[in-house]
Amino acid sequence: MKAGILKDKIYLYKPVVTKTDYGDTKVDFEQFYETRASVLWNSGNRDDVNNEIFFAQYKTFIMRSYVPITEHCQILFNNKKYRVLNIEYNEKYRNLEVNTSLVNE
């Protein structure tokens, strides 16, 4: 893996489940890791979600193999959060390829 292609800074967020006073559970995300990655744009389209126009984006983040990421994490890149769809380990280049989609908030 060439270190020069990892030029974008990303932040990883993990889910934290807390219990409210009424016994309900709430999922919040807290930052737990910061790394560099190469970002590839896969596709994007305009969707109509609940009578609201949403611009869906799909990106692939390529990062080092030791980064502790799971399918439950979220990635913050350019002040936008992305949901992890799947993680693939590339043995040839010894890196992780993480496919994501933009979170609609």
Secondary structure as a PSIPRED ss2 file (coil, helix, strand):
# PSIPRED VFORMAT (PSIPRED V4.0)

   1 M C   1.000  0.000  0.000
   2 K C   1.000  0.000  0.000
   3 A H   0.000  1.000  0.000
   4 G H   0.000  1.000  0.000
   5 I H   0.000  1.000  0.000
   6 L C   1.000  0.000  0.000
   7 K C   1.000  0.000  0.000
   8 D E   0.000  0.000  1.000
   9 K E   0.000  0.000  1.000
  10 I E   0.000  0.000  1.000
  11 Y E   0.000  0.000  1.000
  12 L E   0.000  0.000  1.000
  13 Y E   0.000  0.000  1.000
  14 K E   0.000  0.000  1.000
  15 P E   0.000  0.000  1.000
  16 V E   0.000  0.000  1.000
  17 V E   0.000  0.000  1.000
  18 T E   0.000  0.000  1.000
  19 K E   0.000  0.000  1.000
  20 T C   1.000  0.000  0.000
  21 D C   1.000  0.000  0.000
  22 Y C   1.000  0.000  0.000
  23 G C   1.000  0.000  0.000
  24 D C   1.000  0.000  0.000
  25 T E   0.000  0.000  1.000
  26 K E   0.000  0.000  1.000
  27 V E   0.000  0.000  1.000
  28 D E   0.000  0.000  1.000
  29 F E   0.000  0.000  1.000
  30 E E   0.000  0.000  1.000
  31 Q E   0.000  0.000  1.000
  32 F E   0.000  0.000  1.000
  33 Y E   0.000  0.000  1.000
  34 E E   0.000  0.000  1.000
  35 T E   0.000  0.000  1.000
  36 R E   0.000  0.000  1.000
  37 A E   0.000  0.000  1.000
  38 S E   0.000  0.000  1.000
  39 V E   0.000  0.000  1.000
  40 L E   0.000  0.000  1.000
  41 W E   0.000  0.000  1.000
  42 N E   0.000  0.000  1.000
  43 S E   0.000  0.000  1.000
  44 G E   0.000  0.000  1.000
  45 N E   0.000  0.000  1.000
  46 R E   0.000  0.000  1.000
  47 D E   0.000  0.000  1.000
  48 D E   0.000  0.000  1.000
  49 V E   0.000  0.000  1.000
  50 N C   1.000  0.000  0.000
  51 N C   1.000  0.000  0.000
  52 E E   0.000  0.000  1.000
  53 I E   0.000  0.000  1.000
  54 F E   0.000  0.000  1.000
  55 F E   0.000  0.000  1.000
  56 A E   0.000  0.000  1.000
  57 Q E   0.000  0.000  1.000
  58 Y E   0.000  0.000  1.000
  59 K E   0.000  0.000  1.000
  60 T E   0.000  0.000  1.000
  61 F E   0.000  0.000  1.000
  62 I E   0.000  0.000  1.000
  63 M E   0.000  0.000  1.000
  64 R E   0.000  0.000  1.000
  65 S C   1.000  0.000  0.000
  66 Y C   1.000  0.000  0.000
  67 V C   1.000  0.000  0.000
  68 P C   1.000  0.000  0.000
  69 I C   1.000  0.000  0.000
  70 T C   1.000  0.000  0.000
  71 E C   1.000  0.000  0.000
  72 H C   1.000  0.000  0.000
  73 C C   1.000  0.000  0.000
  74 Q E   0.000  0.000  1.000
  75 I E   0.000  0.000  1.000
  76 L E   0.000  0.000  1.000
  77 F E   0.000  0.000  1.000
  78 N C   1.000  0.000  0.000
  79 N C   1.000  0.000  0.000
  80 K E   0.000  0.000  1.000
  81 K E   0.000  0.000  1.000
  82 Y E   0.000  0.000  1.000
  83 R E   0.000  0.000  1.000
  84 V E   0.000  0.000  1.000
  85 L E   0.000  0.000  1.000
  86 N E   0.000  0.000  1.000
  87 I E   0.000  0.000  1.000
  88 E E   0.000  0.000  1.000
  89 Y E   0.000  0.000  1.000
  90 N E   0.000  0.000  1.000
  91 E C   1.000  0.000  0.000
  92 K C   1.000  0.000  0.000
  93 Y C   1.000  0.000  0.000
  94 R C   1.000  0.000  0.000
  95 N E   0.000  0.000  1.000
  96 L E   0.000  0.000  1.000
  97 E E   0.000  0.000  1.000
  98 V E   0.000  0.000  1.000
  99 N E   0.000  0.000  1.000
 100 T E   0.000  0.000  1.000
 101 S E   0.000  0.000  1.000
 102 L E   0.000  0.000  1.000
 103 V C   1.000  0.000  0.000
 104 N C   1.000  0.000  0.000
 105 E C   1.000  0.000  0.000
